Amino acid sequence: MDTITHGLIGASLSKAGFYQRFGRTAILASTLGAVFPDFDIVASLFGPESSLRYHRGITHSLVCAPFFAMVLALFIYRFSSLKRFPFIVLMVALGIYSHIFFDLLTSYGTMVFAPLSVKRYSLNLVFILDPFITVPVLLGLVVGSYRKELAFRVSVSLFLFLFLYLLVCSYAKGVALKKLKEFSSGMQVEVIRSSIYPGMLAPVFWMGVVETRDAFYKVDIDIYRGEARVFKRFGKIQDNQFTELARQLRVTKVYLWFADFPVMQYRNENGKHVVEFFDLRFGMIPDRIPFKLEVIFSRNGSLERVFLNGRLVERQG
């Protein structure tokens, strides 16, 4: 979920009876808590590999959330006229936990048990930008700001709507999974594994990924029409000396840890050897391949450059 929507959700939480009783400190605490986890974006200053490794890591951890809540609460307590530290901690914690929950709904993956575990978890229910969440939350805040006497009822109604919306998404995902299984069973090939990911309008449009011994298949699923069709096939290539060398790079190992369905491709480009990796989990974005790793070897076979997401990670020679 994008940071702006997280902040809006945090502010909405404060309007569910807390702001009415404790004032603006409640808004500040829950909003700051809701946006705080994305401060790990500073990892991108150290390069795209660091961003891939650390984003949605320790600041998104259920284990570490109480510690961060107390630290942020101390800062707010120092400058706030409200001297009720436990309440401030509670509001910050609610904001942080709301951020973790709504990030779990997307497909990016969140290390909710860091640093105890670096495994990424995701529910794959909504796209990372979901207007059915952002717009109602924004409208609720606007109405609550202009009609303060309605703020509590609007906030409660908003979270009831979000709960029902997520139930619809969960049901729709189940339907899409059923369509994908029906599609897979008709392929007449051995399916190794498959998964489903939300599209930009997730309640209706989903993307399935099917892996067989020889290829990956990207499957478009429209549950409204009941259709599932192969959008694109990516054949698996046999390893050669350049793909094996590319796999041994530190950044490639990080990438393969991050990816759900990593596709590898090789091509000879004007005598240079190019090995590419991309994750089909993000294949629902038209005409764009996010999180692409590109390893380039020179004509004589030595490593020349490595790009991740279009940014230079490593250069030799």
Secondary structure, DSSP 4 states (H G I P E B T S, - for coil): --HHHHHHHHHHHHTTTHHHHHTHHHHHHHHHHHHGGGGGGGGGGG-HHHHHHHTTSGGG-TTTHHHHHHHHHHHHHHH-S---HHHHHHHHHHHHHHHHHHHHTSSS-B-TTTTT----B----S-SS-HHHHHHHHHHHHHHHH-GGGHHHHHHHHHHHHHHHHHHHHHHHHHHHHHHHHHHHTS-S-EEEEEEEE-TTTTTEEEEEEEESSEEEEEEEETTTTEEEEEEEEEPPPP-HHHHHHHTSHHHHHHHHH-SSEEEEEEEETTEEEEEEEEGGGTTSTT--TT-EEEEE-TTS-EEEEEETTEEEEE--
